[in-house]
């Protein structure tokens, strides 16, 4: 048990993932851009709502 935990901590079993599918990479890029846009829109709406209180 302890040896398997030590092997897991030292990452002895990690597979090389450099040859992953390009469609998966493209999906992750699109997801990151969409998530960044959503967070930016929410931040802009939040700031706009707070500054409208002072007008």
C-alpha atoms as one frame of an Amber mdcrd trajectory, in Angstrom:
protein
   0.000   0.000   0.000   2.719   2.458   0.982   4.761   1.595  -2.108   1.795
   2.252  -4.396   1.205   5.618  -2.709   4.873   6.522  -3.135   4.764   5.468
  -6.797   1.662   7.618  -7.289   3.308  10.596  -5.584   6.435  10.292  -7.695
   4.320   9.966 -10.877   5.921   6.733 -12.050   2.790   5.661 -13.922   2.133
   8.858 -15.905   1.532   8.171 -19.592   2.988  10.391 -22.280   0.093  12.481
 -23.628   1.934  14.541 -26.243   0.196  12.725 -29.086  -3.350  13.545 -28.004
  -6.054  14.220 -30.529  -6.003  17.659 -32.143  -9.797  17.920 -31.997  -9.564
  17.572 -28.221  -7.039  20.406 -28.111  -9.237  22.559 -30.340 -12.230  21.888
 -28.093 -10.249  22.925 -25.034  -9.124  26.150 -26.739 -12.703  26.989 -27.747
 -13.912  26.179 -24.242 -11.242  28.402 -22.692 -12.119  31.304 -24.999 -15.842
  30.925 -24.285 -15.261  30.725 -20.542 -13.000  33.772 -20.635 -15.613  35.710
 -22.586 -18.325  34.754 -20.117 -16.209  35.792 -17.135 -15.302  39.085 -18.833
 -18.953  39.818 -19.644 -19.976  39.068 -16.064 -17.233  41.320 -14.705 -18.212
  44.179 -17.022 -21.889  43.817 -16.073 -20.986  43.783 -12.383 -18.851  46.909
 -12.636 -21.504  48.667 -14.731 -24.189  47.873 -12.159 -22.037  49.161  -9.307
 -21.049  52.388 -11.065 -24.662  53.107 -11.995 -25.435  53.451  -8.297 -23.211
  56.534  -8.082 -24.793  58.438 -10.980
